[in-house]
């Protein structure tokens, strides 16, 4: 069972005291991996992924049976500054597309055998324009965090969170700039495909926002001032999975920006997470380096929705299937190497 998030400090305390990887299960999985019918290290990173997954699930021979994909959607007041190539109405239109099964993430979730849920977060009430005021009050941010927190299926054995929200690459860039420093241009990309003039406007918006809110406090405080409801909900879901010891596959730039807010609060907050892919959004590679995550895939994706992470589910499934299903040398009657 998950405890209730009564306030931001509750979440901070839970992140700092969350249980770690199962050391005994990880050791048993490592021992099993050494006995499988293959040369040592022959399956490369698949071996590391399977051992990591086994440790978090507390089983030496785990199985991925109930992956859960959640897409959160929210609208951003900062779109009034001209930071996106698409109007805010597209957010609601895409939510309808998700609900009718017509988006890329629907196909990828189905291909991975994952349950998919969609949560639209007050689309008729955009966040504040964070060049002028905080995107959300602490109470509004807590509400979005709680909605993500409670959206995770307690029976899930793997979690992917994605997003839809016109303007949210601007929010993610501002969060990264505030968390990691550098220049606004280091973190600001083309998002939905803005032209040079649009990119210049977007970069200026990120710089102004961080100039106004950058000293607000830790990652959760910055999330309220520079985030969006869907960004906060992703953070809430990732945090819930950490408490429940459900492994997470992170998606692209926006998802990783949400995750970075958690890591800023507690150094081990993302130990249960791997990076599904490196997206084509320019700053995603730098963000992954800051998070200490090596991407599983790099296919030039920049869609969001959880698409890259959902695609990586089958890679992780394959890693776990090999680990748990292969015979050992003794079982197969094969002579082991020296």
N, C-alpha and C positions, 0 to 999 in steps of 0.2 A: 504494500500500500504506500501511496505517496502522502507525505504530510502536506497540509495546506500552506500556501504562500500568503502569510498574513501581511507581510511588508517586504521591502527590499532587503532589509537586514537578515530576514529569515533565509532568503535565497543565498545571500553571501555566506551565512553560516553553514548552510547545507552543502554548498560547493566546497568549502574549506574542509569539511568533515566527511565528505563522500567516500564510500569504500573504494579501495583500489582493486587492481587486477587480482584474480585468484592465483596466488603464488604456487600452490600445490598443483592446481590444474594445469598451469603453464608448464611446470616442471614435468608433469606426466605427459603432456602433449609433446614437449621437446624430446623426451625419452622415446615416445612412440615414433616420432618423425625419424629418429636415428635408426629405427629398425625396419622401416618400410622398404619395399623391393625397388630400390632405385639407388644410384650413386649419391653420396652425400651432397646436398645442395643442388641436385639436378633439376628440381622444380623452382629454383630461384626464389623470387619474392613470394610465390604462392605458399611456400613453407612458412615464411615469417607471418604472413597474413593468417594462416590457419592456426598457428600457435597463439598469436595475439587474440584471435577470436575465441579460441578454447579457454584461454585464461579469463576473459571477461565473462564467459558463460559458465565458468566453473566446471567444465566437463573436458576430459581428456580426448573424447571422441564425439564432438558436437555435431549437430545437424541444423541447417538453416531451413526452417519450415514455415515461419510466419513473419516474413518481412513486411514492414509497414511504411508506406510513403504518404506524407502529409504535405499538401500545398496550402500555404497561407497567402491571402491576398489583402492588400491595403492600399489606400490612396494617400498621396503626399501633397501638402500645400505648396511645397517648393516648386512644383511644376509651373506655377504662375510666373516663375522667372525664366521660362523658355529653355529648360534643361533637357527636354526630351523631344524626339522626332515624332512622337505619338501623343494624342490627347489623353487625359485621364479616363475618359469614357471607355478606353480599350481595356482597362482593368476589369470592369464589370462584364464586358463582352467576352473576355477570355475566361472568366470564372464560369460563365454559362457554357463555354466550349468544354472546359474541364468536366463540368457536371454531365454533359452529354457524351463524353468519351471521345471528343474529337481532337484533342491536343497530342503533341508528341509524348508528353509524360504519361498519358493514358496508355499508349501503346507500349512504352518502355516498362511501365509498372506491370502491365499484363504479361509481357514477355518474361519478366523476372519472377512471376508468380506472387506478386506483392499486392496486398490490400492497399487501396488508395482512397484517401479522404481529402476533401477540399473545405477550407474554412475561410469564408469572406468576413473580414473584420471591419464593420462599420464603414462600408464603402461610401455611404452618403455623408460621411463626416471625415473629410481629409484631416491629416495632421496639420499643425501650424507650419507656416513658412519659416523655416529655421534660420533664415537670414534676418528675421525680425524678432522672433521670440522662440521659445522652446517648442520643438515639434510636439511634445506631449508633456503634460504634468506628470509628476511622479505617480499619481493615482492612475492616470490613463496608461502609463507604461506598465505599471504593476498588473493592471487588468489584462493587457495584451500578453504579458509574460505568463499569467495564470491560464489564459486560454490556450497557449501553446503547451504549458505544463500538463494540463488536463486532457489534451488531445491525444496523447500517446497511449496506444493500446498496451495494457499491462501484460498481455500475453505475447507481445511481439518479441522476436529474437534478433531483430535488426531494424534500424530506423534510418530513413532518409527524409529530410525536410527540404522543401522547395518553396518558391515564392512567385508571386505575380504582383506587380505594383509599378505603374508608370512613375518614373522619377526615383526609383529606389537604388539605381547605381550612383546617383548623386548622394543619397544618404549614406551608402556604403563607403564611398570615397571620403566623405566628411568624417565618418567614424574612424577610418584608417588613418587619416591625416591627424586627427586628434589623438589617437592612441599611440601612433608610431613616429610622428613628426615628419621631417622633410618638408618638401614644398607641395602645395596643392596639386600642381601638375604631375607630381610623382604618382598620385593615387587616382587621378581623374581620367577616365577613358570615354570612349564613344557610346557605350551603352547600347541604346536602340539604334545607333547609327547616325548620330548627329554629324553635321558637316564641320568644317574648320571654325566657322563663326559660332556654331552651337557649342563646340568644344571649348572655345575661349570663354563663352558665357558661363558654361558649366564650371570651368576651373575657377573663375572669379567668384561664383556662388559658393563653391566649397571653401575657398579662402576666407570669404566674409563670414561664413557660418562658423568656421573654426576660430576665427578671430573673436567672435561673439561668445562662443560656448566652450572653447577648448580647455579652459581651466576648471571645468565644472566638477571634476572629481574622478571616480573610478569608472570602469567600463559600463556599469549599470546606470550611473548618473549620466554619462555621455549618451547612452542608448535612449534615454528619455528626451534629451535635448536635440539629438541629431538623427535619431532612428525613425522607424515607421512602425505601425502596428504589426505588420507581417514580419518585420525584422525582429522585433521584440518577441513575437510568438515563436519564431524559429529558435531564438535563444532559450526561451522557456522550455521548448520541447527537447532540445539538446541537453539542457540541465536536468530535466526529468529522467532522461535516458541514463545520464551519469549516475544519478542516485539509484536507479533500478538496475544498473550494470547491463544495460542494453547497448551493444555496439552500434555506432553511428557511422554512416558514410556521408561525409560532407560534400556539398555540391560546389557551386562556383563562387564568384567574388562576393556576392551579397550574402550568401549563407555563411561563408568564412568570415565576413565582417561581423555578423551576428555572433559567431563562435568566438571571435577575438575579444569581444566584450566580456565573455565569461572567463577566458584565460587571463585577462587583465585583473580579474578579481581573485582567482585562485590558480596557481601555476599548473596544477594537475587537472584542471577542469575539462580538458580535452583528451585525456589519456585514453578514453574509450572510443575515440574517433580517428578515422583515417580519411584522407582526401581522395574522393572518387576520381577527380580529374583536375587538370589545369586548363582553365578556359582561355578563350581568345581575348577576354577583357584584359587590357594591358597590365594592370597592377596585380592581377591575381597571382602571378608567379612570385612577386615580391612578398605578397601577403602569406602565401604558403611557406615561404622561407621564414618569415617572422613567427609563424605558428609551429615550425619544425615538422611540417608534413610533406612527404613525398607523394605526388599524385600517382594513382594507379594507372590512369589513362591520360593521354594528351591528344585530342582529336580535333582541335580547333572549334570546339563547341562554344557558343555564347548565348544560349537560349534561356538559361535559368529554368524555372519550374521544377528543379530537382532532377533534370534530365540526365546530366552527366553522372550524378551519383546513382541514379536508378540503373543506368547502363552498367555501372561497376558492380551492381549486386550479383550479376551472373559470374563475374570474375571471382568474387569472394565465395560464392556458392561452389564454384569449381575447386577453389583452393581447399575448402572444408570437405568437399566430397572426396577428393583425393586423399586427404589426411585421414579421414575417418573410415573410408571404404577400402583403401588399398590393403593388401595382405602384407604382413611382416615377412622377413626372410624365413623365419621358423615356420610360419603358417603355410607358406608356399613351397617349402622344401627346397629353397634356393640357397646356394652357398653365399654367405655374405663376404664382402671384400675386406681386406685388412685395413 
